[in-house]
Amino acid sequence: MGQIDRRELNNGFGNALSKAVEMVVTPLIFAVIGHLIDRWLNTGMVFALGFGVFTLAYVSWKSYMVYDAQMRDEEDRILKRQRPA
């Protein structure tokens, strides 16, 4: 394996790890904020679940949209298509 191939592989691992951390930590942070609001307002787990689920849905949607755009660009590059402006 050449140095360029190894660098690309390491970059891929780093990107995958950052996406995984983003998908876990971001909803967790918002769930904790919701939990603090729930304790303050004495509302059970309404805000914690709401913030956590909403943030998880947003992060998942964002990851899908970025992936879809990257795959379309890769298809265009491979098939040598020009994107309409």
C-alpha positions as CSV (number, residue, x, y, z in Angstrom):
1,M,0.0,0.0,0.0
2,G,1.4,3.3,-1.0
3,Q,1.7,6.4,1.1
4,I,-1.2,8.2,-0.8
5,D,-3.5,5.2,-0.4
6,R,-2.7,5.0,3.3
7,R,-3.4,8.7,3.7
8,E,-6.8,8.3,2.0
9,L,-7.6,5.4,4.2
10,N,-6.7,7.3,7.4
11,N,-8.7,10.3,6.2
12,G,-11.7,7.9,5.6
13,F,-11.4,6.5,9.1
14,G,-11.1,10.0,10.6
15,N,-14.2,11.2,8.7
16,A,-16.2,8.2,9.8
17,L,-15.2,8.6,13.4
18,S,-16.1,12.3,13.3
19,K,-19.6,11.5,11.8
20,A,-20.2,8.8,14.4
21,V,-19.3,11.2,17.2
22,E,-21.5,13.9,15.7
23,M,-24.4,11.5,15.5
24,V,-24.1,10.5,19.2
25,V,-22.7,13.5,21.0
26,T,-24.9,16.2,19.5
27,P,-28.3,14.6,20.4
28,L,-26.8,13.7,23.8
29,I,-25.9,17.3,24.5
30,F,-29.4,18.5,23.5
31,A,-31.0,15.7,25.6
32,V,-28.9,16.9,28.6
33,I,-30.1,20.5,28.0
34,G,-33.6,19.2,27.8
35,H,-33.1,17.2,31.0
36,L,-32.0,20.4,32.8
37,I,-35.1,22.2,31.5
38,D,-37.3,19.3,32.6
39,R,-35.8,19.5,36.1
40,W,-36.2,23.2,36.3
41,L,-39.9,23.1,35.1
42,N,-40.7,19.7,36.7
43,T,-42.1,18.3,33.4
44,G,-40.8,14.7,33.5
45,M,-38.8,13.8,30.4
46,V,-40.7,15.9,27.8
47,F,-37.9,18.3,26.8
48,A,-35.1,15.7,27.1
49,L,-36.8,13.3,24.7
50,G,-38.1,16.1,22.4
51,F,-34.7,17.7,22.1
52,G,-32.8,14.4,21.8
53,V,-35.1,12.9,19.1
54,F,-35.4,16.2,17.2
55,T,-31.6,16.6,17.1
56,L,-31.0,13.0,16.1
57,A,-33.5,13.3,13.3
58,Y,-31.8,16.6,12.1
59,V,-28.3,15.1,12.3
60,S,-29.4,12.0,10.4
61,W,-31.1,14.1,7.7
62,K,-28.1,16.3,7.4
63,S,-25.7,13.3,7.0
64,Y,-28.0,11.8,4.3
65,M,-28.1,15.1,2.4
66,V,-24.3,15.5,2.5
67,Y,-23.8,11.9,1.4
68,D,-26.3,12.2,-1.4
69,A,-24.6,15.4,-2.7
70,Q,-21.2,13.7,-2.6
71,M,-22.5,10.7,-4.4
72,R,-24.1,12.8,-7.1
73,D,-20.8,14.7,-7.6
74,E,-18.9,11.4,-7.8
75,E,-21.3,10.1,-10.4
76,D,-21.0,13.3,-12.4
77,R,-17.2,13.0,-12.2
78,I,-17.1,9.4,-13.2
79,L,-19.6,9.8,-16.1
80,K,-18.0,13.2,-17.0
81,R,-21.4,15.0,-16.8
82,Q,-21.8,18.7,-16.3
83,R,-24.2,19.9,-13.7
84,P,-26.7,22.5,-14.9
85,A,-26.1,25.9,-13.4
